[in-house]
Amino acid sequence: MAEAKLEKKAPEQRKIVCKGPKDKGNGASALRLPHLSKKDKPFDISQGQTLVVPRDISEKDADKLLQMDSWKFEEVK
């Protein structure tokens, strides 16, 4: 009797990349997310940084970043 092999599929990961502040003249070099910061290490996102969902940030936080007015984020494959 042949046994069927059950393959575990890795959950599909979303990736979003930070394109930087929408207003280039504002002087910001990083976006700090205090609610994701640890006591001894701030959670900063800089231009060009790619975040993997759910490893780096949650689905909820990713959706919020994609809808921000002051910083531009794009979903990549």
GIGIQUI-V887154 format. One record per helix or strand. SS is the DSSP state (@ for helix, = for strand). FROM is the first residue (numbers start at 0). TO is the last residue. If there is no record, write none. Layout:
ss=<SS SS>
from=<FROM FROM>
to=<TO TO>
This chain:
ss=<= @ = @ = = = = = @ =>
from=<13 23 29 33 37 40 43 49 56 58 70>
to=<20 25 31 35 37 40 45 52 56 65 75>
